[in-house]
């Protein structure tokens, strides 16, 4: 789980071919996996597509990287959370069943991080 | 430059239809030509707004197919896909084709066939527009709505009931629309008691899965006068985008794509928010109507939630919004919705909206793709 940094110190998660802020290449990365983040907002989705857990707890969280905010979206381990709570990333090998959805399974990776209350 | 006129408009009944995409497109296209009394051979360009006929039905090549089915072989054909905003993008493309002088008669038909899929499958087709880092978490467009609604209600101390008021209002309007999927009033209590879909949003905060099609016929104003006095003009049209990855926005409750496209469309029309008499907004989710009211300049930031409860957006209010019933009650066949928004404005501006009629000379349609990822705003006026 890496944030990507361009020469002008803009950070994004995920990375892009060019920095969305300034168009420069993003040549540097910063790991977010061992940091804590704050819940910006969250939801519990009950109508989930094939291969996705039901219910699916989701959150947008914000990391602080040397004073710069970087946001990410991910599954939550629980719905016992609130806006402003602190969470930590927990690695999961498979976030949904790659063979059940519409997207070609080989077109992307399926592991990632859930967020659990710190 | 000659202004671009709309001289014909149609829409099929929205809802669960036995017809497939080919039939739906042909039904609306044929009805539109009849509405304008324009023969097939006069059409030079044919645009089809459609998000996912390949994914839903396994049918591609829909614009060429439609031209053949409507007796327009030889016309230039093009499919326009801009996800849920395909209809608005089709309006922009059709406007460009006429305004550039490339075509003197352009038919736009938007359509989608969705109800043969399960809710989960249809949701997944739509969610496929998301970035891989979003998709792998099982994110859906409704879950973006839940995330944003929770943030908005928290940030602006807005009552949950204010979103229910949006749904109730649009269902009331849909009762008088013979083409609407749902023609039934729903009380705020029913909305607030309905099953949770993406907390804090519930079933009635969301538009349904829908089949349907809608069409518009465009030509230069000078050509329009040869056919009819009953036409409208596209005075402003513009599109814009926001970040593809929703969480990369500084504030998910601010719809920058809507604001940017509206600014440009208003500038082109020489108009501002106060000039608009009626609006069709992309209420795929109740929270989206509120966010668009703010981004379009109809309400201050953090104040958009007040307009439905205060009656401002009712049919007899200062700014009637979604007189058609909106996506919420009329239905949301993805590629058709933006075209159907303009159909409603066209009927309203011509005084031909029946029981839904309001007093209007300037109308605005805002068609949103993704969760504000891409947007087209259109302003229609009486000549």
HADDOCK unambig.tbl for C-alpha pairs under 7 A between the chains (distance, minus, plus):
assign (segid A and resid 41 and name CA) (segid B and resid 147 and name CA) 5.70 0.50 0.50
assign (segid A and resid 41 and name CA) (segid B and resid 150 and name CA) 6.51 0.50 0.50
assign (segid A and resid 41 and name CA) (segid B and resid 151 and name CA) 5.57 0.50 0.50
assign (segid A and resid 42 and name CA) (segid B and resid 147 and name CA) 5.16 0.50 0.50
assign (segid A and resid 43 and name CA) (segid B and resid 143 and name CA) 6.76 0.50 0.50
assign (segid A and resid 43 and name CA) (segid B and resid 146 and name CA) 5.59 0.50 0.50
assign (segid A and resid 43 and name CA) (segid B and resid 147 and name CA) 5.27 0.50 0.50
assign (segid A and resid 43 and name CA) (segid B and resid 198 and name CA) 5.97 0.50 0.50
assign (segid A and resid 43 and name CA) (segid B and resid 199 and name CA) 5.22 0.50 0.50
assign (segid A and resid 44 and name CA) (segid B and resid 198 and name CA) 5.35 0.50 0.50
assign (segid A and resid 44 and name CA) (segid B and resid 199 and name CA) 5.28 0.50 0.50
assign (segid A and resid 45 and name CA) (segid B and resid 143 and name CA) 5.79 0.50 0.50
assign (segid A and resid 45 and name CA) (segid B and resid 197 and name CA) 5.68 0.50 0.50
assign (segid A and resid 45 and name CA) (segid B and resid 198 and name CA) 4.24 0.50 0.50
assign (segid A and resid 45 and name CA) (segid B and resid 199 and name CA) 6.60 0.50 0.50
assign (segid A and resid 46 and name CA) (segid B and resid 196 and name CA) 6.86 0.50 0.50
assign (segid A and resid 46 and name CA) (segid B and resid 197 and name CA) 5.08 0.50 0.50
assign (segid A and resid 46 and name CA) (segid B and resid 198 and name CA) 6.24 0.50 0.50
assign (segid A and resid 47 and name CA) (segid B and resid 197 and name CA) 5.77 0.50 0.50
assign (segid A and resid 48 and name CA) (segid B and resid 120 and name CA) 6.12 0.50 0.50
assign (segid A and resid 49 and name CA) (segid B and resid 120 and name CA) 4.27 0.50 0.50
assign (segid A and resid 49 and name CA) (segid B and resid 121 and name CA) 6.14 0.50 0.50
assign (segid A and resid 49 and name CA) (segid B and resid 123 and name CA) 6.12 0.50 0.50
assign (segid A and resid 49 and name CA) (segid B and resid 124 and name CA) 5.33 0.50 0.50
assign (segid A and resid 50 and name CA) (segid B and resid 120 and name CA) 6.03 0.50 0.50
assign (segid A and resid 50 and name CA) (segid B and resid 121 and name CA) 6.76 0.50 0.50
assign (segid A and resid 52 and name CA) (segid B and resid 138 and name CA) 5.58 0.50 0.50
assign (segid A and resid 60 and name CA) (segid B and resid 247 and name CA) 6.41 0.50 0.50
assign (segid A and resid 71 and name CA) (segid B and resid 247 and name CA) 6.07 0.50 0.50
assign (segid A and resid 71 and name CA) (segid B and resid 248 and name CA) 6.23 0.50 0.50
assign (segid A and resid 72 and name CA) (segid B and resid 247 and name CA) 6.06 0.50 0.50
assign (segid A and resid 73 and name CA) (segid B and resid 134 and name CA) 6.71 0.50 0.50
assign (segid A and resid 73 and name CA) (segid B and resid 247 and name CA) 6.29 0.50 0.50
assign (segid A and resid 74 and name CA) (segid B and resid 137 and name CA) 5.98 0.50 0.50
assign (segid A and resid 75 and name CA) (segid B and resid 137 and name CA) 5.99 0.50 0.50
assign (segid A and resid 95 and name CA) (segid B and resid 136 and name CA) 6.17 0.50 0.50
assign (segid A and resid 95 and name CA) (segid B and resid 137 and name CA) 5.81 0.50 0.50
assign (segid A and resid 96 and name CA) (segid B and resid 136 and name CA) 6.30 0.50 0.50
assign (segid A and resid 96 and name CA) (segid B and resid 137 and name CA) 6.73 0.50 0.50
assign (segid A and resid 96 and name CA) (segid B and resid 138 and name CA) 6.77 0.50 0.50
assign (segid A and resid 101 and name CA) (segid B and resid 124 and name CA) 6.74 0.50 0.50
assign (segid A and resid 102 and name CA) (segid B and resid 124 and name CA) 6.47 0.50 0.50
assign (segid A and resid 102 and name CA) (segid B and resid 125 and name CA) 6.51 0.50 0.50
assign (segid A and resid 103 and name CA) (segid B and resid 128 and name CA) 6.83 0.50 0.50
assign (segid A and resid 108 and name CA) (segid B and resid 132 and name CA) 6.52 0.50 0.50
assign (segid A and resid 110 and name CA) (segid B and resid 136 and name CA) 5.76 0.50 0.50
